[in-house]
Amino acid sequence: MEYKIDFDEPFEYDGKKYESIDLSGINDLTGEDAINIDNAYRYNGGMPMPGMEQTAMYAFIVAGIVCDLEDTFFKKLNFRYATQIQSIVSMHFFSAKIRSRLARKLQEPASTSQEQPTPD
């Protein structure tokens, strides 16, 4: 999965110009980060619910922690880049869920039932 987004032109925020952002640090988030992200999500008015990691607000909070930027940085980005960030964050968590389910499935013992003959 590609975690870097290159901007077509530099994006200026808080007196600094950014040519890209790299979200690869998402792989280094900890359980403590998860708690902080959930708290920030609720503080900003988000309602805890299944799939909340797919919302723009949640994605911007995660990206802010990963990139050490305020979530307002992401709110001011061009819509195209904002949705790319949202996609990267949600796909990261979605693919982690899929990997987890697949790993559990692979650990299940194989079915020992034999095929039953079909009546003629």
Buried (B, 14 or more C-beta within 10 A) or exposed (E): EEBEBEBEEEBEBEEEEBEEBEBEBBEEBEEEBEEBBBEBBEEEEBEEEEEBBBBBBBBBBBBBBBBEBEBEBBEEBEEEBBEBBBBBBBEBBBEEEEEEEEEEEEEEEEEEEEEEEEEE
